[in-house]
């Protein structure tokens, strides 16, 4: 009799364990949706910030290349009219060459005379309007 009662209780318990209710599943889906809605904009913002940092790094490297060329050319810059570079390029410096490497999406605009060089850099994947600039004639800080 006790065995029959235990078997009946087990069968009744197994009948009740059928899985999750629709409400429980909907709550989980809503929570996941909220987390995704928070995470995607943050991720995209980090991506744009990384593209901006790439442009800033590219202009710093270009400044170093132009300064090295300045020294190799007996204190004279390689003269360039306003040129917008979108890919890596080389500077010819009195028998040597200096490479200027650009990240994908970076546009580097250079204007150089024999005594000064001015540059601006931006990345198409970064925040719109974020432009870094350098001017050797006004102190040489990257803004």
C-alpha positions, -999 to 999 in steps of 0.1 A, spaced: 0 0 0 28 24 9 46 14 -24 14 22 -44 11 56 -27 48 65 -34 44 54 -71 13 75 -74 30 105 -59 60 101 -83 36 99 -112 18 130 -101 50 149 -97 63 138 -131 30 150 -147 36 185 -132 72 189 -145 64 197 -181 88 227 -187 86 264 -188 54 285 -190 49 309 -219 52 338 -194 86 326 -182 99 323 -217 86 358 -226 103 373 -196 136 358 -206 132 371 -242 124 406 -229 154 406 -206 177 395 -234 162 422 -257 169 449 -231 205 438 -227 210 438 -265 195 472 -268 220 485 -242 250 467 -256 248 475 -294 250 513 -291 279 510 -267 297 487 -290 292 510 -320 305 540 -300 336 521 -290 341 512 -327 340 549 -337 364 558 -310 388 532 -322 386 546 -357 393 581 -343 423 568 -324 436 552 -356 435 586 -374 453 602 -345 479 575 -345 483 579 -383 490 616 -380 515 611 -352 534 586 -374 532 609 -404 547 638 -383 576 615 -373 582 606 -410 581 642 -421 604 653 -393 629 625 -402 627 636 -438 633 673 -427 665 662 -410 676 640 -439 670 670 -463 692 694 -444 664 711 -425 639 713 -454 606 696 -457 595 677 -489 574 703 -507 538 692 -513 508 711 -524 476 702 -505 474 665 -512 448 641 -496 463 607 -490 440 577 -484 466 549 -486 501 544 -473 529 562 -493 566 569 -492 585 602 -489 617 606 -509 643 622 -485 676 630 -501 685 594 -511 664 577 -484 628 571 -480 603 573 -451 571 554 -451 538 569 -440 513 541 -432 476 549 -430 449 528 -414 418 519 -434 394 548 -438 419 574 -427 424 605 -450 456 624 -444 458 659 -460 493 673 -461 505 708 -472 543 713 -470 566 741 -479 604 740 -474 600 755 -439 567 742 -426 543 713 -428 505 712 -420 484 681 -417 449 671 -410 436 635 -405 402 620 -401 387 585 -404 355 579 -423 344 552 -397 349 575 -367 328 602 -352 317 627 -379 336 660 -377 364 646 -356 395 660 -373 431 659 -359 455 686 -371 492 694 -369 510 726 -379 548 728 -375 547 766 -378 524 770 -348 542 749 -323 536 715 -336 509 702 -313 484 676 -325 449 689 -319 
